[in-house]
Amino acid sequence: MRIHLKLKSKNNQIPYNYQHLLTGCLHKWIGEKNIIHGQVSQYSFSWLQNVKTNKNGLILDENTS
């Protein structure tokens, strides 16, 4: 199964270590009482595409996915 997330942000910067934030969001959506909580993760995240960068992180573009 694949989930494609489109992100929108106006002038917000995402730190380079953003993947743990995505993991936290995924677990929030699933909820605390589920069969996968505390198990080995069976998912992975791809890189964000169409972003601008600077020394502090990523800046989302209107075409970021």
Secondary structure, DSSP 4 states (H G I P E B T S, - for coil): ---------SS-EE-TTTHHHHHHHHHHHH-SSSTTTTSPP----PPP-SEEEETTEEEE-TT--
